[in-house]
Amino acid sequence: MTLLLNRSDLERLLDPPAIIAALRAGFTAEPGETAARRVVTALPGPGTATALIPGLVAGVPAYTVKVNAKFPDSRPALRGVVCLHDLESGELLALLDSATVTAWRTGLAAALGTDALARRGGGHVAVIGAGAQSDLVLRGLGALRDITGLTVTDLDADRAAAFAERHGERLGVPHGTAAGAPAAVRGADIVIAATWARHPLLHAADIAPGTHLTSLGADERGKTELAPDLLERARVVVDDMPLAMEMGVLAAAGLSVRHAAGTLGDLLRGEVPGRVRDEEVTVYAPVGLPWQDLAFSWAAYRAAREAGAGTSFDFLD
């Protein structure tokens, strides 16, 4: 029997601290021997088809395959499934809504990277792009450190205002909106960018010393949020070096691997330092890795089995 888990099931079952713990364990595990593959194919229209294979984490007796349709003008922009398989038999254990899996694992992994690199005590956050991933970054970051202020900008001003109000009230901090990315980041300690931008939103001149930026938008070829002059002057940490060179921020900016200080896994395992000086600018720029889908999906599957949640379905009947 296969367990079907939709968005409501997943959001009822889990909370950010549990997934942050699963992601931290994945980042600190020793890298596996099987290379992750991220395949993105343009479609004859406004969307792309994406597949991430295989999701593997040491000690987890399962693997994932994720298949997504990504259409920027749709709501939600991402639709698809994550297939959770038994590692020994290949049995299809569960099908999970990929939009929920992706938002949670991307946002909470980004919260981990943000907290690891941002200055201690720096708590004013600027959000560029008021979508699901920014929502989860803030939820995760709030579980890791104190947030003292919030500024939000989005192409949809009403969406930005609703996001600022919702999270500002939840966090109990001063909040508001700004018109455009450069205005939003003034006075910010931490910048979270999660957009579909095809041209840089921020340049070196826009960023004050000591600022940390997390850029989630450069997850496929042609997308970019941070200008090359900003990245050249910053301490950049990625989630996977080959993918950063193939389709992440380094590739988008035309920079080489020498512009990356290392990966978040390296940092969390203590193999490379994070922030070296309070006044330096730091950047966390992930692409998103298949094992993160497994870390989330395995936690969700175990919680669903324990709670008797989800819908069982027999594909072989």
TORKOL-4160 file (C-alpha; in steps of 0.2 Angstrom, whole numbers, padded with zeros to 4 digits, m for minus):
317
<pt num="1" X="0000" Y="0000" Z="0000"/>
<pt num="2" X="0006" Y="0018" Z="m0004"/>
<pt num="3" X="0002" Y="0032" Z="0008"/>
<pt num="4" X="m0005" Y="0048" Z="m0001"/>
<pt num="5" X="0000" Y="0064" Z="0008"/>
<pt num="6" X="m0007" Y="0080" Z="0003"/>
<pt num="7" X="m0003" Y="0098" Z="0009"/>
<pt num="8" X="m0015" Y="0098" Z="0023"/>
<pt num="9" X="m0009" Y="0081" Z="0029"/>
<pt num="10" X="0009" Y="0087" Z="0029"/>
<pt num="11" X="0006" Y="0104" Z="0037"/>
<pt num="12" X="m0004" Y="0095" Z="0051"/>
<pt num="13" X="0009" Y="0082" Z="0054"/>
<pt num="14" X="0025" Y="0092" Z="0055"/>
<pt num="15" X="0032" Y="0108" Z="0063"/>
<pt num="16" X="0048" Y="0118" Z="0058"/>
<pt num="17" X="0060" Y="0112" Z="0072"/>
<pt num="18" X="0057" Y="0094" Z="0068"/>
<pt num="19" X="0062" Y="0097" Z="0049"/>
<pt num="20" X="0076" Y="0108" Z="0054"/>
<pt num="21" X="0083" Y="0094" Z="0065"/>
<pt num="22" X="0081" Y="0082" Z="0050"/>
<pt num="23" X="0090" Y="0094" Z="0038"/>
<pt num="24" X="0104" Y="0097" Z="0050"/>
<pt num="25" X="0107" Y="0079" Z="0052"/>
<pt num="26" X="0107" Y="0077" Z="0033"/>
<pt num="27" X="0120" Y="0092" Z="0031"/>
<pt num="28" X="0131" Y="0085" Z="0044"/>
<pt num="29" X="0131" Y="0067" Z="0037"/>
<pt num="30" X="0146" Y="0061" Z="0027"/>
<pt num="31" X="0143" Y="0064" Z="0008"/>
<pt num="32" X="0137" Y="0048" Z="m0001"/>
<pt num="33" X="0145" Y="0040" Z="m0016"/>
<pt num="34" X="0130" Y="0042" Z="m0028"/>
<pt num="35" X="0129" Y="0059" Z="m0037"/>
<pt num="36" X="0114" Y="0069" Z="m0036"/>
<pt num="37" X="0105" Y="0074" Z="m0052"/>
<pt num="38" X="0095" Y="0089" Z="m0056"/>
<pt num="39" X="0087" Y="0089" Z="m0073"/>
<pt num="40" X="0078" Y="0104" Z="m0079"/>
<pt num="41" X="0069" Y="0104" Z="m0096"/>
<pt num="42" X="0061" Y="0119" Z="m0105"/>
<pt num="43" X="0043" Y="0116" Z="m0112"/>
<pt num="44" X="0035" Y="0124" Z="m0127"/>
<pt num="45" X="0027" Y="0137" Z="m0117"/>
<pt num="46" X="0030" Y="0146" Z="m0100"/>
<pt num="47" X="0035" Y="0132" Z="m0089"/>
<pt num="48" X="0049" Y="0119" Z="m0086"/>
<pt num="49" X="0049" Y="0101" Z="m0081"/>
<pt num="50" X="0061" Y="0097" Z="m0067"/>
<pt num="51" X="0067" Y="0080" Z="m0059"/>
<pt num="52" X="0078" Y="0078" Z="m0044"/>
<pt num="53" X="0085" Y="0060" Z="m0041"/>
<pt num="54" X="0090" Y="0051" Z="m0031"/>
<pt num="55" X="0086" Y="0058" Z="m0013"/>
<pt num="56" X="0098" Y="0048" Z="m0002"/>
<pt num="57" X="0103" Y="0051" Z="0017"/>
<pt num="58" X="0115" Y="0040" Z="0026"/>
<pt num="59" X="0105" Y="0029" Z="0038"/>
<pt num="60" X="0088" Y="0032" Z="0030"/>
<pt num="61" X="0081" Y="0016" Z="0022"/>
<pt num="62" X="0072" Y="0025" Z="0008"/>
<pt num="63" X="0075" Y="0036" Z="m0007"/>
<pt num="64" X="0065" Y="0049" Z="m0016"/>
<pt num="65" X="0062" Y="0054" Z="m0034"/>
<pt num="66" X="0054" Y="0071" Z="m0037"/>
<pt num="67" X="0045" Y="0077" Z="m0052"/>
<pt num="68" X="0039" Y="0095" Z="m0054"/>
<pt num="69" X="0030" Y="0106" Z="m0066"/>
<pt num="70" X="0036" Y="0124" Z="m0063"/>
<pt num="71" X="0025" Y="0138" Z="m0071"/>
<pt num="72" X="0030" Y="0155" Z="m0064"/>
<pt num="73" X="0013" Y="0163" Z="m0068"/>
<pt num="74" X="0002" Y="0150" Z="m0060"/>
<pt num="75" X="m0003" Y="0149" Z="m0042"/>
<pt num="76" X="0005" Y="0138" Z="m0035"/>
<pt num="77" X="0019" Y="0140" Z="m0047"/>
<pt num="78" X="0025" Y="0122" Z="m0043"/>
<pt num="79" X="0015" Y="0106" Z="m0044"/>
<pt num="80" X="0021" Y="0088" Z="m0044"/>
<pt num="81" X="0024" Y="0073" Z="m0033"/>
<pt num="82" X="0038" Y="0066" Z="m0022"/>
<pt num="83" X="0039" Y="0047" Z="m0023"/>
<pt num="84" X="0046" Y="0039" Z="m0007"/>
<pt num="85" X="0053" Y="0022" Z="m0011"/>
<pt num="86" X="0060" Y="0008" Z="0000"/>
<pt num="87" X="0078" Y="0007" Z="m0002"/>
<pt num="88" X="0079" Y="m0012" Z="m0002"/>
<pt num="89" X="0064" Y="m0017" Z="m0012"/>
<pt num="90" X="0059" Y="m0002" Z="m0022"/>
<pt num="91" X="0041" Y="m0002" Z="m0014"/>
<pt num="92" X="0032" Y="0014" Z="m0017"/>
<pt num="93" X="0030" Y="0019" Z="0002"/>
<pt num="94" X="0022" Y="0036" Z="m0001"/>
<pt num="95" X="0017" Y="0050" Z="m0013"/>
<pt num="96" X="0019" Y="0068" Z="m0006"/>
<pt num="97" X="0014" Y="0085" Z="m0013"/>
<pt num="98" X="0030" Y="0092" Z="m0020"/>
<pt num="99" X="0025" Y="0110" Z="m0018"/>
<pt num="100" X="0024" Y="0108" Z="0001"/>
<pt num="101" X="0040" Y="0097" Z="0002"/>
<pt num="102" X="0049" Y="0109" Z="m0009"/>
<pt num="103" X="0044" Y="0125" Z="0001"/>
<pt num="104" X="0047" Y="0117" Z="0018"/>
<pt num="105" X="0064" Y="0109" Z="0014"/>
<pt num="106" X="0070" Y="0124" Z="0004"/>
<pt num="107" X="0064" Y="0137" Z="0016"/>
<pt num="108" X="0070" Y="0128" Z="0032"/>
<pt num="109" X="0087" Y="0123" Z="0025"/>
<pt num="110" X="0089" Y="0141" Z="0020"/>
<pt num="111" X="0085" Y="0146" Z="0038"/>
<pt num="112" X="0099" Y="0135" Z="0044"/>
<pt num="113" X="0111" Y="0143" Z="0032"/>
<pt num="114" X="0105" Y="0160" Z="0036"/>
<pt num="115" X="0107" Y="0157" Z="0055"/>
<pt num="116" X="0125" Y="0149" Z="0052"/>
<pt num="117" X="0131" Y="0165" Z="0042"/>
<pt num="118" X="0122" Y="0180" Z="0049"/>
<pt num="119" X="0130" Y="0190" Z="0063"/>
<pt num="120" X="0125" Y="0186" Z="0080"/>
<pt num="121" X="0112" Y="0198" Z="0086"/>
<pt num="122" X="0107" Y="0204" Z="0069"/>
<pt num="123" X="0089" Y="0203" Z="0068"/>
<pt num="124" X="0081" Y="0215" Z="0056"/>
<pt num="125" X="0075" Y="0205" Z="0040"/>
<pt num="126" X="0072" Y="0211" Z="0023"/>
<pt num="127" X="0061" Y="0199" Z="0012"/>
<pt num="128" X="0062" Y="0201" Z="m0007"/>
<pt num="129" X="0048" Y="0190" Z="m0014"/>
<pt num="130" X="0033" Y="0186" Z="m0003"/>
<pt num="131" X="0030" Y="0168" Z="m0008"/>
<pt num="132" X="0030" Y="0151" Z="0001"/>
<pt num="133" X="0048" Y="0149" Z="0002"/>
<pt num="134" X="0051" Y="0166" Z="0011"/>
<pt num="135" X="0037" Y="0161" Z="0022"/>
<pt num="136" X="0046" Y="0145" Z="0028"/>
<pt num="137" X="0063" Y="0154" Z="0029"/>
<pt num="138" X="0055" Y="0166" Z="0042"/>
<pt num="139" X="0046" Y="0152" Z="0051"/>
<pt num="140" X="0062" Y="0142" Z="0052"/>
<pt num="141" X="0073" Y="0157" Z="0056"/>
<pt num="142" X="0061" Y="0163" Z="0070"/>
<pt num="143" X="0064" Y="0146" Z="0078"/>
<pt num="144" X="0083" Y="0148" Z="0077"/>
<pt num="145" X="0086" Y="0166" Z="0083"/>
<pt num="146" X="0077" Y="0182" Z="0088"/>
<pt num="147" X="0070" Y="0193" Z="0074"/>
<pt num="148" X="0068" Y="0211" Z="0078"/>
<pt num="149" X="0061" Y="0219" Z="0062"/>
<pt num="150" X="0054" Y="0215" Z="0045"/>
<pt num="151" X="0053" Y="0224" Z="0028"/>
<pt num="152" X="0045" Y="0216" Z="0013"/>
<pt num="153" X="0045" Y="0220" Z="m0005"/>
<pt num="154" X="0036" Y="0210" Z="m0019"/>
<pt num="155" X="0030" Y="0214" Z="m0037"/>
<pt num="156" X="0012" Y="0213" Z="m0030"/>
<pt num="157" X="0011" Y="0227" Z="m0016"/>
<pt num="158" X="m0004" Y="0219" Z="m0008"/>
<pt num="159" X="0005" Y="0202" Z="m0007"/>
<pt num="160" X="0019" Y="0211" Z="0001"/>
<pt num="161" X="0008" Y="0220" Z="0014"/>
<pt num="162" X="m0001" Y="0204" Z="0018"/>
<pt num="163" X="0015" Y="0195" Z="0021"/>
<pt num="164" X="0023" Y="0209" Z="0032"/>
<pt num="165" X="0007" Y="0210" Z="0042"/>
<pt num="166" X="0005" Y="0191" Z="0045"/>
<pt num="167" X="0023" Y="0188" Z="0050"/>
<pt num="168" X="0026" Y="0204" Z="0059"/>
<pt num="169" X="0011" Y="0201" Z="0070"/>
<pt num="170" X="0016" Y="0183" Z="0073"/>
<pt num="171" X="0034" Y="0188" Z="0078"/>
<pt num="172" X="0028" Y="0203" Z="0087"/>
<pt num="173" X="0040" Y="0215" Z="0078"/>
<pt num="174" X="0039" Y="0231" Z="0069"/>
<pt num="175" X="0035" Y="0228" Z="0050"/>
<pt num="176" X="0031" Y="0236" Z="0034"/>
<pt num="177" X="0034" Y="0236" Z="0015"/>
<pt num="178" X="0046" Y="0245" Z="0003"/>
<pt num="179" X="0045" Y="0248" Z="m0015"/>
<pt num="180" X="0059" Y="0238" Z="m0023"/>
<pt num="181" X="0074" Y="0228" Z="m0017"/>
<pt num="182" X="0087" Y="0242" Z="m0014"/>
<pt num="183" X="0075" Y="0251" Z="m0003"/>
<pt num="184" X="0069" Y="0235" Z="0006"/>
<pt num="185" X="0087" Y="0231" Z="0011"/>
<pt num="186" X="0092" Y="0248" Z="0019"/>
<pt num="187" X="0095" Y="0245" Z="0037"/>
<pt num="188" X="0093" Y="0226" Z="0036"/>
<pt num="189" X="0104" Y="0213" Z="0044"/>
<pt num="190" X="0098" Y="0199" Z="0035"/>
<pt num="191" X="0091" Y="0198" Z="0017"/>
<pt num="192" X="0080" Y="0184" Z="0010"/>
<pt num="193" X="0077" Y="0184" Z="m0009"/>
<pt num="194" X="0066" Y="0171" Z="m0016"/>
<pt num="195" X="0060" Y="0177" Z="m0034"/>
<pt num="196" X="0059" Y="0172" Z="m0052"/>
<pt num="197" X="0071" Y="0187" Z="m0057"/>
<pt num="198" X="0081" Y="0185" Z="m0073"/>
<pt num="199" X="0091" Y="0201" Z="m0070"/>
<pt num="200" X="0101" Y="0206" Z="m0054"/>
<pt num="201" X="0090" Y="0214" Z="m0040"/>
<pt num="202" X="0104" Y="0219" Z="m0029"/>
<pt num="203" X="0122" Y="0226" Z="m0032"/>
<pt num="204" X="0137" Y="0229" Z="m0021"/>
<pt num="205" X="0132" Y="0247" Z="m0018"/>
<pt num="206" X="0115" Y="0242" Z="m0011"/>
<pt num="207" X="0122" Y="0231" Z="0003"/>
<pt num="208" X="0129" Y="0238" Z="0020"/>
<pt num="209" X="0145" Y="0230" Z="0028"/>
<pt num="210" X="0140" Y="0215" Z="0039"/>
<pt num="211" X="0124" Y="0211" Z="0029"/>
<pt num="212" X="0120" Y="0192" Z="0026"/>
<pt num="213" X="0110" Y="0188" Z="0010"/>
<pt num="214" X="0101" Y="0171" Z="0006"/>
<pt num="215" X="0097" Y="0170" Z="m0012"/>
<pt num="216" X="0085" Y="0156" Z="m0017"/>
<pt num="217" X="0080" Y="0162" Z="m0034"/>
<pt num="218" X="0095" Y="0156" Z="m0044"/>
<pt num="219" X="0090" Y="0137" Z="m0044"/>
<pt num="220" X="0090" Y="0135" Z="m0063"/>
<pt num="221" X="0099" Y="0142" Z="m0078"/>
<pt num="222" X="0094" Y="0160" Z="m0083"/>
<pt num="223" X="0088" Y="0165" Z="m0065"/>
<pt num="224" X="0098" Y="0177" Z="m0055"/>
<pt num="225" X="0096" Y="0189" Z="m0040"/>
<pt num="226" X="0113" Y="0195" Z="m0035"/>
<pt num="227" X="0125" Y="0205" Z="m0046"/>
<pt num="228" X="0143" Y="0199" Z="m0050"/>
<pt num="229" X="0150" Y="0214" Z="m0041"/>
<pt num="230" X="0141" Y="0209" Z="m0025"/>
<pt num="231" X="0146" Y="0191" Z="m0026"/>
<pt num="232" X="0164" Y="0195" Z="m0029"/>
<pt num="233" X="0166" Y="0205" Z="m0013"/>
<pt num="234" X="0156" Y="0193" Z="m0002"/>
<pt num="235" X="0159" Y="0176" Z="0007"/>
<pt num="236" X="0148" Y="0164" Z="m0003"/>
<pt num="237" X="0142" Y="0147" Z="0003"/>
<pt num="238" X="0133" Y="0135" Z="m0008"/>
<pt num="239" X="0124" Y="0119" Z="m0005"/>
<pt num="240" X="0133" Y="0109" Z="m0019"/>
<pt num="241" X="0148" Y="0115" Z="m0028"/>
<pt num="242" X="0146" Y="0107" Z="m0045"/>
<pt num="243" X="0127" Y="0112" Z="m0046"/>
<pt num="244" X="0132" Y="0130" Z="m0041"/>
<pt num="245" X="0144" Y="0130" Z="m0056"/>
<pt num="246" X="0131" Y="0122" Z="m0067"/>
<pt num="247" X="0115" Y="0132" Z="m0063"/>
<pt num="248" X="0117" Y="0142" Z="m0047"/>
<pt num="249" X="0123" Y="0160" Z="m0042"/>
<pt num="250" X="0141" Y="0157" Z="m0048"/>
<pt num="251" X="0136" Y="0151" Z="m0065"/>
<pt num="252" X="0123" Y="0165" Z="m0067"/>
<pt num="253" X="0137" Y="0178" Z="m0062"/>
<pt num="254" X="0150" Y="0170" Z="m0073"/>
<pt num="255" X="0161" Y="0167" Z="m0058"/>
<pt num="256" X="0172" Y="0152" Z="m0055"/>
<pt num="257" X="0172" Y="0139" Z="m0040"/>
<pt num="258" X="0186" Y="0149" Z="m0031"/>
<pt num="259" X="0172" Y="0162" Z="m0027"/>
<pt num="260" X="0164" Y="0150" Z="m0015"/>
<pt num="261" X="0170" Y="0147" Z="0002"/>
<pt num="262" X="0163" Y="0130" Z="0003"/>
<pt num="263" X="0146" Y="0121" Z="0006"/>
<pt num="264" X="0134" Y="0123" Z="0020"/>
<pt num="265" X="0138" Y="0104" Z="0024"/>
<pt num="266" X="0156" Y="0109" Z="0025"/>
<pt num="267" X="0152" Y="0123" Z="0037"/>
<pt num="268" X="0140" Y="0113" Z="0048"/>
<pt num="269" X="0153" Y="0099" Z="0050"/>
<pt num="270" X="0166" Y="0112" Z="0055"/>
<pt num="271" X="0177" Y="0109" Z="0040"/>
<pt num="272" X="0176" Y="0127" Z="0034"/>
<pt num="273" X="0173" Y="0143" Z="0044"/>
<pt num="274" X="0157" Y="0153" Z="0042"/>
<pt num="275" X="0157" Y="0172" Z="0045"/>
<pt num="276" X="0175" Y="0177" Z="0048"/>
<pt num="277" X="0172" Y="0196" Z="0052"/>
<pt num="278" X="0157" Y="0205" Z="0058"/>
<pt num="279" X="0159" Y="0218" Z="0044"/>
<pt num="280" X="0160" Y="0206" Z="0029"/>
<pt num="281" X="0145" Y="0202" Z="0018"/>
<pt num="282" X="0140" Y="0184" Z="0017"/>
<pt num="283" X="0129" Y="0175" Z="0005"/>
<pt num="284" X="0120" Y="0158" Z="0006"/>
<pt num="285" X="0115" Y="0153" Z="m0011"/>
<pt num="286" X="0108" Y="0135" Z="m0013"/>
<pt num="287" X="0101" Y="0126" Z="m0028"/>
<pt num="288" X="0091" Y="0113" Z="m0018"/>
<pt num="289" X="0097" Y="0095" Z="m0017"/>
<pt num="290" X="0087" Y="0078" Z="m0019"/>
<pt num="291" X="0093" Y="0072" Z="m0001"/>
<pt num="292" X="0083" Y="0087" Z="0006"/>
<pt num="293" X="0067" Y="0080" Z="m0001"/>
<pt num="294" X="0071" Y="0063" Z="0007"/>
<pt num="295" X="0075" Y="0071" Z="0024"/>
<pt num="296" X="0057" Y="0079" Z="0024"/>
<pt num="297" X="0048" Y="0065" Z="0016"/>
<pt num="298" X="0055" Y="0052" Z="0028"/>
<pt num="299" X="0050" Y="0062" Z="0043"/>
<pt num="300" X="0033" Y="0065" Z="0036"/>
<pt num="301" X="0030" Y="0047" Z="0032"/>
<pt num="302" X="0035" Y="0041" Z="0049"/>
<pt num="303" X="0024" Y="0054" Z="0057"/>
<pt num="304" X="0010" Y="0049" Z="0046"/>
<pt num="305" X="0011" Y="0031" Z="0050"/>
<pt num="306" X="0012" Y="0035" Z="0069"/>
<pt num="307" X="m0003" Y="0046" Z="0068"/>
<pt num="308" X="m0014" Y="0036" Z="0055"/>
<pt num="309" X="m0014" Y="0050" Z="0044"/>
<pt num="310" X="m0015" Y="0051" Z="0025"/>
<pt num="311" X="m0024" Y="0040" Z="0012"/>
<pt num="312" X="m0019" Y="0022" Z="0008"/>
<pt num="313" X="m0019" Y="0017" Z="m0010"/>
<pt num="314" X="m0015" Y="0001" Z="m0019"/>
<pt num="315" X="m0007" Y="0005" Z="m0036"/>
<pt num="316" X="m0005" Y="m0014" Z="m0039"/>
<pt num="317" X="m0023" Y="m0019" Z="m0036"/>
